[in-house]
Amino acid sequence: MSSGFERDRDEFTRGTRAIVVLPDQGDASRDVDARLAETAGLAAAIGVEVVERIAYRVRQLKPATLIGSGQVELLATQVRMEEAGLVVFDASLSPIQQRNLEKALGTKVIDRTGLILEIFGERAATAEGRLQVELAHLDYQAGRLVRSWTHLERQRGGFGFLGGPGETQIEADRRLIRDRMARLKRELEQVSRTRGLHRERRQRAPWPVIALVGYTNAGKSTLFNRLTGADVMAEDLLFATLDPTLRQIQLPGIDKAILSDTVGFVSDLPTQLVAAFKATLEEVVSADLLVHIRDIAHPDTEAQRADVESVLSEIGVDENTPRFEVWNKLDLLDAETHDEIAAQAANRDDVVAISALSGEGVGMLIAQVAAKLTGAHRRYRITLDATDGAGAAWLHAHGEVLDSEDDELETTYDVRLSETDYDRFTRRDA
């Protein structure tokens, strides 16, 4: 953005004392403490110091302030007592609700969407990731230029949502936002076309793609590092991974495969980010196998599973794509629960229980991945020119050669291949 939208984000975020507020409508699928902890973790991911977590029981959300007037008064008192510079609502706030709450509380207010966008803005590492995040930011920001910042002494401009433009700049800012969004969309279309060519080249290679998916902080990057020997950022931190990472691995019966580590999902993922990051998640959409990593020790593990499946559906993943679940973090369970979970997983053919941290069960996981990719193999009869050494080597590397017949000009192979590999082989020179 131009200078009117640039600022040092750390000035507003790092070390800010914050209160996390959850309007609790009695969702039985969610643990209130776990939900508060998750939102506090999101805030901590951008350096905010969470000094208080509060859940307000709300029968009906209020159009003006989301929570009741008495709860707003109690919260204002808490803000003054804690000297909080920020209140984070674990909910979606309309621009009017956000403005009213800021006036009533005398401090900055952001909602769950704004918080997640702040994190993505800080973490995106690649050029494409930064473009996608900025587009999502601007889309969100465009509807919030009606706010007045009369309680602040200085105009707040900025890329993120702990700041925002002043009233006198609204129309100019709207025009700048529209122009910038149009430019970003053009740039992203070009990046997407380039990445599509790279992906097509990999498909011609042809190697199967395995995508690790899951809720944020489920342990995907830890598992990715263990399987590939890579050093992808893997911390006990929400959204530690944003940009997709691809590595080549070898599996039993499979010479080469591509393993993809992707951004973790969350409940109520902002629609702006689903749209903006859909291109980044194309590796997931086109994957040959989805491995859904779950934090089996988390109290909301079932709700998190539903959230991930919902996002996969939203980004267009074919429901027939082969997939299975990995119940991770066995190391965090007590002995009795550990044995119970391990026994449940052992009785299912679509689940593997592991600890990516300790390595427990990872050998079984590798065997299951290989079995899933090779289980649908069929027998094909393929004839190659006698001089086609590369084709013959490919069949031996990716399939099971059962028999071959030679003559002077050609060699005919009986080979067992997956339908996907057979299709890739027939298109290798297309």
KOLVEX-925828 format. One record per atom (N, C-alpha, C): x negated, y negated, z negated; residue in one letter. Coordinates in steps of 0.05 Angstrom, whole numbers, plus 5000, padded with zeros to 4 digits. Layout:
<ketors>
XYZa/...
</ketors>
This chain:
<ketors>
498350245000m/500050005000m/498249755000m/499349535008s/497849285007s/497449204979s/495948974975s/495048894949s/497348864929s/499748784939g/501948754920g/502849014907g/501949244917f/502749494906f/500449644894f/498049524892e/495749654881e/495249574853e/494349764837r/493649694810r/491949914798r/490649864776d/489250064762d/491250224745d/491850474753r/493950624740r/493250674711r/490550704705d/489750764678d/490550544658d/490750294669e/491550074651e/494250124638e/495950274652f/498650314642f/499050594630f/497250784636t/497851054628t/495951164606t/493451134610r/491451264593r/491751164564r/492351354546g/492451284518g/495051154509g/496951104527t/499450994520t/500951174500t/501951054478r/503551204459r/506351244470r/507251484470a/509851544483a/511651714465a/514151684470i/516251854457i/517652004479i/517852264476v/519352434495v/522152484484v/524152444501v/526952464494v/528352664512v/529652864500l/531253054515l/534153024508l/535852944528p/538752944524p/539653234526p/540353354503d/540953644502d/543953684506d/544653814528q/547453874534q/548154164528q/546354294513g/546954564504g/546454784525g/544454744542d/543754944562d/542655194549d/544155404549a/543355654534a/540855784547a/540355724572s/538055854586s/535455724579s/535455504565r/533055364558r/532655334528r/530255374519d/529555334491d/528855034488d/530254894470v/529854604467v/526954544460v/525854684441d/523054624433d/521154674457d/521654894472a/519854944495a/520154734516a/522654634520r/523054434540r/521654174532r/521854094507l/520453854497l/517453894499l/516554134493a/513654184495a/512754164524a/514354254543e/513654234571e/513453944580e/515453784573t/515353504580t/513053354567t/512453424542a/510153304529a/507653384543a/507553634553g/505253724569g/504953574595g/507253514608l/507153354632l/506053074627l/506952954604a/505952694597a/502952694591a/502152904576a/499252934570a/497552964595a/498753074616a/497253114641a/496452854654a/497652624647i/496752364657i/495552194635i/494752324613g/493352184592g/495052034573g/497652084572v/499451954553v/499352094526v/499351944505e/499252064478e/502152084468e/503152324466v/505952364457v/505952364426v/507252164415v/507252134385v/509852244373v/511852294389e/514352394378e/515952534400e/517352744393r/519152894411r/521952904398r/523952814413i/526652794401i/528652924420i/530353094410a/532653204426a/535153084414a/536752954431y/539252844423y/541553014435y/543253114418r/545553274427r/547553084441r/548153144466v/549852964482v/552153134494v/554553074486r/556853214497r/557453124526r/557252864530q/557852754557q/555852534562q/554452544585l/552452344592l/553852074597l/552651864587k/553751594589k/552751464615k/554551344630p/553751214656p/551750984652p/551950844629a/550250614626a/547450684615a/547350874596t/544750924582t/544151224579t/545751394591l/545351684590l/546151794562l/544851694541i/545451774514i/547351574501i/548451634478g/550351464464g/549051214453g/550751004448s/549750754438s/548350784411s/549550944394g/548250994368g/545551124371g/545351304390q/542751444394q/540751244406q/541651064423v/539850864434v/538750684411v/540450614392e/539550454369e/537450604352e/538050854347l/536051024332l/533451044347l/533651074373l/531151104389l/529650834389l/531050614390a/529650354390a/528150314364a/529350404342t/527950394316t/525450574316t/525750804328q/523450994329q/521250874346q/521950744368v/519950614386v/518350404370v/519750244354r/518350034338r/516650164317r/517650374303m/516050504282m/513550634293m/513750754317e/511450894328e/509750714346e/510550464349e/509150274367e/508750404395e/510950524405a/510750664430a/510950474454a/509250514473g/509250354497g/510750484520g/511750714516l/513050864537l/515051064525l/517451084538v/519351294531v/519851464555v/519451724553v/519751914575v/522352064571v/524252034589f/526752184587f/526552444604f/526952664591d/527052924605d/529752954618d/530252794638a/532752784653a/532352604677a/534352594694s/534252404716s/535752144708s/534451924711l/535751664705l/536351514730l/538751394731s/539351214754s/537850954749s/537450794770p/536050534766p/537450364745p/540050364744i/541550204724i/541050314696i/541150574692q/540550694666q/537750624657q/535850644675q/533050584668q/532850294660q/534050114674r/533949824667r/535249774640r/537649884636n/538949844611n/537449954587n/536250184590l/534650304568l/532150134563l/530850034583e/528549864579e/529249614564e/531449494570k/532349254556k/532949324527k/534349544522a/535249614495a/532849704478a/530949834490l/528649944475l/526249754474l/526149564492g/523949374493g/521349494501g/521449704517t/519049834526t/519449964553t/517350064565k/517650194591k/519050464588k/520550544608v/522050794608v/521650924635v/520951184635i/520951334660i/522451594656i/523451714678d/524851964676d/523052194685d/524252434686r/522652674692r/521452654720r/523052544739t/522152524766t/519752324768t/520052094755g/517851904755g/515352014743g/515652174721l/513352294708l/511952494726l/513452664739i/512152864757i/510852724780i/512052514791l/510852364813l/508252234804l/508152134779e/505652024768e/503452234768e/504052474760i/502052684758i/501052754786i/502952784805f/502152854832f/500452634844f/501152384838g/499552164849g/496752164838g/496352254814e/493752264802e/492052504811e/493452724817r/492052974822r/491553044851r/493052944869a/492753024897a/489852964906a/488553174916a/485753154923a/485153114953a/486853244969t/486353224998t/487652985010t/486852915034a/488052685048a/490952735052a/491652985060e/494453045065e/496153025039e/494953135017g/496353124992g/496952844983g/494952664987r/495352384979r/497552254996r/497552315022l/499652205039l/502452295031l/502652555024q/505252665017q/506152544990q/504352514971v/505052404946v/505952114949v/504451954964e/505151674968e/507851654981e/508451825000l/511051815013l/513251874993l/512852074976a/514852134956a/515151904936a/512951784927h/513051554910h/514751334921h/514251264946l/515551044959l/518551094962l/519151344969d/521951424972d/523451384946d/522151464924y/523351424897y/523451134890y/521350994896q/521150714888q/523150534902q/523750604927a/525450434944a/528150374931a/529250564916g/531850534903g/531650394876g/529250314868r/528950204841r/527949914842r/528349774864l/527449504866l/529549304856l/531749414843v/533749234832v/533049164803v/530949284793r/530349244764r/529148964759r/529648864736s/528548614727s/526648664704s/524348544704w/522348594684w/522048344666w/524248234657t/524147984642t/522848024615t/522648264605h/521448304579h/518348324581h/517348304606l/514448314609l/513448044617l/511047974608e/509947714613e/508647704641e/507947934651r/506647934677r/508248104697r/507948024723q/509348184743q/507948454745q/509648664746r/508448934748r/508649034777r/506449044790g/506449164817g/505149434814g/505449604834g/504049854832g/505050084849g/503350284850f/503850514866f/505650714850f/505450704823g/506850894807g/509250774793g/510250904772f/512750834760f/512550754731f/510150734722l/509750604696l/509550304702l/509750234727g/509849954735g/511849924758g/512249684768g/514149644790g/514149354797g/515249284820p/515049004830p/516848814815p/516248564816g/517848354803g/520248274820g/522148144808e/524548074822e/524047904847e/522147714845t/521747524867t/520747654892t/519647894890q/518448024913q/520248254925q/522648274915i/524348504922i/524548544952i/525448334967e/525948374995e/523448425011e/521348285004a/518748325017a/517748605012a/518148694987d/517248964979d/518749184994d/521349134997r/523049335011r/522049365040r/521349145053r/520449155080r/517649295081r/515949225062l/513349355062l/513649665057l/515449735040i/515950025034i/516850165059i/518850045073r/519950175097r/517750205118r/516149995122d/514050005142d/511950215135d/511150215109r/509150405100r/510150695103r/512650745096m/513751015098m/513751115127m/514350935145a/514351005173a/511551085183a/509550935174r/506850995181r/505951265169r/506651305143l/505951555130l/507151805144l/509651775152k/510951995165k/509552065192k/508751865206r/507251915231r/504652055226r/503151965205e/500652085198e/501052375190e/503152425174l/503652705164l/504452885187l/505852785207e/506552945230e/504053045244e/502152855247q/499652925260q/498053135244q/497953095218v/496553295200v/497953565202v/500553565202s/502053815203s/501553955229s/501453815251r/500853945277r/498054065277r/496053925265t/493354025264t/493254275247t/494654275224r/494554505206r/496054745219r/498154675235g/499554885249g/497755035269g/495954875283l/494055005301l/492155185286l/491155085262h/489355255246h/490755505238h/493255485229r/494755725220r/495155915243r/495755815267e/496155985290e/493556135297e/491355995293r/488756115299r/488256345279r/489056305254r/488656515234r/490456755241r/492956695250q/494756915257q/493657075280q/492356935298r/491157085321r/488757245311r/487657175287a/485157305278a/485157605277a/487057745267p/489557675252p/489357795224p/489757635204w/489557725176w/492157675162w/493057855145p/495457805129p/494957595108p/497157445102v/496957225083v/498557305058v/497257285035i/498457335009i/498657074994i/501056994986a/501456734973a/502056784943a/500556654926l/501156664897l/503056434892l/505356494880v/507256284873v/508056314844v/509156114832g/510056134805g/510455864792g/511555874768y/511955624752y/509255504745y/509255244742t/506655114735t/505555234708t/502955264708n/501555374684n/502155664679n/503055814699a/503556104695a/501056264697a/498956144707g/496356294709g/495556364737g/496656234757k/496056294785k/493156254792k/492056014784s/489355954791s/487356134776s/487956204751t/486256394737t/486056654752t/488356754761l/488457004776l/487056974802l/487556754816f/486256694842f/483256714838f/482156584818n/479256584813n/478256864808n/479757024793r/478857294786r/478857464811r/480757434829l/480957594853l/478957514874l/478257254875t/476557154897t/473757074888t/473257044862g/470756944852g/470456644857g/472656514863a/472656224867a/472656074841a/472455804842d/472455644818d/474555424820d/476955504829v/479155314830v/479855224802v/480554964799m/481154864772m/483355034759m/482755144736a/484655314722a/484455244692a/486255074684e/486354984656e/489155024645e/489255014618d/491855024604d/493154754607d/493954694632l/494954424638l/497054454660l/499254314657l/501254314677l/500354174703l/500954304725f/500054194751f/497054174754f/495654374744a/492754374747a/491954394777a/493654534792t/493154564821t/495354424837t/494554254856l/496554124873l/496254214902l/493754174912d/493354234940d/492754534943d/493854654965p/493554944968p/490555014973p/489755244963t/487055344967t/487155624980t/485655665001l/485655915015l/482956045013l/482956305008r/480356465007r/480856735020r/478656835031q/478757095044q/478057305022q/479657525022i/479057745003i/479158005018i/478158215006q/478258485017q/479858664998q/481558835009l/483259004993l/482959295002l/483659484986p/483559764995p/485159805020p/483859905041g/485259955067g/485659705084g/484859475074i/485159225089i/482459075089i/481359055112d/478658935115d/478658645105d/480658495114k/480758205107k/483658125103k/484057955083a/486657825079a/486157545069a/488157375072i/487957095062i/489657075037i/488356985015l/489856934990l/490156634987l/492656544982s/493256264980s/494256204951s/492956004939d/493855904913d/495355644918d/497755614906t/499455384913t/500155234888t/501355004892v/502354834870v/504454984855v/504354954828g/506455084811g/509054934813g/511255084810f/513854954810f/514754884782f/516754714780v/517954654754v/520954634758v/522454644736s/525254604738s/525754304746s/527854254760d/528553984768d/526353854783d/525054004801l/522953894818l/524153664834l/522953434834p/524153204848p/524553264878p/526953194887t/527553254915t/525553114934t/524552884926q/522552744943q/520152924947q/519353074926l/516953234928l/517553494942l/519853604939v/520553844954v/520253784984v/521353564993a/521253485021a/518353425029a/516953265013a/514253185021a/512253405021a/512653605003f/510653825001f/511554075016f/513754055030k/514654285045k/512454375065k/511154175078a/509054235097a/506754375084a/505954285060t/503754405046t/504354695039t/506954755034l/507755025026l/508355205050l/507555115074e/508055285097e/506655555095e/504355565080e/503055825076e/504856015061e/506455905043v/508356075029v/510656165047v/511655975063v/513956045080v/513156255100v/510656255110s/509856445131s/508256675120s/508156705094a/506556925081a/507557195088a/505757395089d/506557665092d/507457795066d/506457675044l/507157785017l/507157554997l/509257534981l/509357344959l/508857484933l/506957384917v/506457494891v/507257274871v/509457334856h/510657144838h/509357184810h/507756994802i/506357004776i/508256884755i/508757034734r/510456934712r/508956934686r/509356734670d/508256724642d/510256874625d/509657134621i/511557304607i/511757244577i/509757084567a/509757014539a/511356764533a/512256624554h/513756374550h/516656434542h/517756274523p/520456324515p/522556284537p/521856124557d/523756064579d/522956214604d/521656444602t/520556584625t/522756654645t/525156734636e/527256804654e/528356564669e/528656334655a/529556094668a/527455994688a/524856024681q/522755944699q/522856114725q/523356364721r/523556544744r/525756444763r/528056374752a/530256274768a/529556014782a/528055844769d/527155584781d/525455634805d/523555824802v/521755884824v/523255994848v/525056184843e/526656304865e/528256084879e/529355894863s/530955684875s/529255504893s/526855434885v/525055274902v/524255424927v/523655684924l/522855844947l/525155844968l/527555864958s/529855854976s/530055584989s/529555374974e/529955094984e/527855025005e/525455135003i/523455075023i/523555265047i/525455445047g/525955605071g/524555875072g/523855995049v/522556255049v/524656465055v/524056645074d/525856855082d/526257045058d/528757095051e/529257265028e/528357555033e/527857625058n/526857895064n/523757915063n/522357695058t/519457705055t/518757885032t/516958085037p/516158265015p/515058104992p/515758184968r/514858034944r/514958214920r/513358154900f/513658284874f/512758094852f/513358154827e/512757984805e/510258084790e/508757894780v/506557954762v/507157824735v/507457994715w/507957894688w/505357834674w/504557584674n/501857504665n/501957424635n/499557394624k/498957304597k/499757514576k/499257774582l/499557974562l/497857924537l/495657784541d/493757724519d/494957554498d/497157414505l/498457234485l/500557374469l/501157624475l/503357764461l/502257924437l/503957954417d/503158124395d/503158414405d/501958594390a/501558874399a/504159014406a/506258974390e/508759114395e/510059014421e/510158744424t/511358634448t/509758694472t/507058694469h/505258764491h/505959044502h/506159234484d/506759514492d/509559534505d/511459384494e/514159394505e/514259284533e/512959054537i/512858924564i/511359104584i/509159214575a/507559394593a/509159634601a/510759744582a/512359984589a/514559914608a/515859674605q/517959594623q/516859564652q/514459434654a/513259394680a/512559664693a/511559854677a/510760114687a/513060264699a/515460214690n/517860354700n/519060224724n/517860014735r/518859874758r/516759874780r/517659894805d/515759884827d/515459604839d/516859404827d/516559134838d/515358944817d/513959054797v/512858894775v/510159024767v/508158844762v/505658924749v/505158744726v/504458854702a/503858694679a/500858664676a/499858414672i/497058374672i/496358154652i/493658124647s/492557884636s/490457784655s/490957564669a/489057454688a/486557364673a/486857294648l/484657194632l/482757424624l/483857644614s/482157864605s/481558064627s/483258074648g/482858264669g/484658514666g/486058534644e/487758774640e/489858794662e/490059024674g/492059074695g/491458964722g/489258824725v/488658694751v/487958914772v/486759134764g/486159344783g/488759464794g/490759504777m/493359594786m/494659394805m/494359144799l/495458934816l/494258944844l/491658974846i/490258994872i/491259224888i/491659454874a/492659694888a/495559644898a/497159514882q/499959454889q/500059264913q/498359064913v/498258874936v/497559024962v/495559194960a/494659344984a/496959534993a/498259664973a/500459844980a/502759704994a/503359464984k/505559304996k/504959235024k/502459165030l/501659075056l/501359305076l/500759545066t/500359775083t/502659975083t/504659935065g/506760125061g/508660155085g/508859945101a/510759955124a/509360025150a/506960155148h/505460225172h/506960435189h/506660395215r/507860585234r/505660685253r/506260905266r/504261015285r/504660905313r/502460805325y/502560695352y/500460825369y/501060835395r/499160935415r/498260695431r/495660635429i/494560385441i/492260465460i/492360365485t/490260415504t/488660165509t/486060185507l/484159965511l/482260025533l/481259815546d/478959845564d/476659965549d/475160135563a/472860265550a/470860055540a/470859815553t/468959605546t/469959435523t/472359475514d/473559305493d/472659395465d/470159355459g/469059435433g/470259275410g/470859015415a/472058855394a/474858955386a/476459025406g/479059135400g/478959395385g/477059565393a/476759825379a/475959775350a/474059595346a/473159525319a/475459415302a/477159255314w/479359135300w/481359355290w/481959545308l/483759765301l/482659925278l/480059985278h/478760135256h/478859975230h/478559705232a/478359535208a/481159495195a/483159475212h/485859395202h/487859625201h/487259835214g/489160065214g/487760325208g/489260535210e/488260805205e/488260955232e/485860985244v/485661115270v/485861415265v/488061535276l/488561825272l/487261995293l/487061895318d/485962045340d/485261865363d/483561955381s/482861795404s/482161975428s/482761885452e/482162035476e/480661845495e/478361935506d/476761775523d/476861875552d/476761685571d/476061745599d/474161535608d/473561525633e/471361345642e/472161055639e/474660985642l/475460705642l/476860615617l/478160805602e/479860725580e/479560915556e/480360815533t/480560975509t/483260935497t/484661155491t/487361145479t/487161225450t/488261065433y/488161105404y/490961165393y/491061355375d/493361395358d/492661265331d/494061045325v/493260885301v/495760815285v/495360815259r/497560725241r/497060435233r/499060265239l/498959975233l/501559875222l/501459655208s/503959515200s/505059385225s/507659335225e/508859205248e/507658925253e/507058795230t/505858525232t/503158535246t/501458725237d/498858755249d/498958835278d/500859015284y/501159095312y/501958855330y/503758685319d/504558455334d/502158265338d/500658225316r/498258055318r/496258165338r/495858425338f/493958545356f/494758505385f/497358535391t/498258505419t/498058215428t/498058025408r/497957745416r/495057625414r/493057795409r/490457685402r/489157535426r/489957605450d/488757465474d/490857295488d/493157255475a/495357105488a/494556805489a/
</ketors>
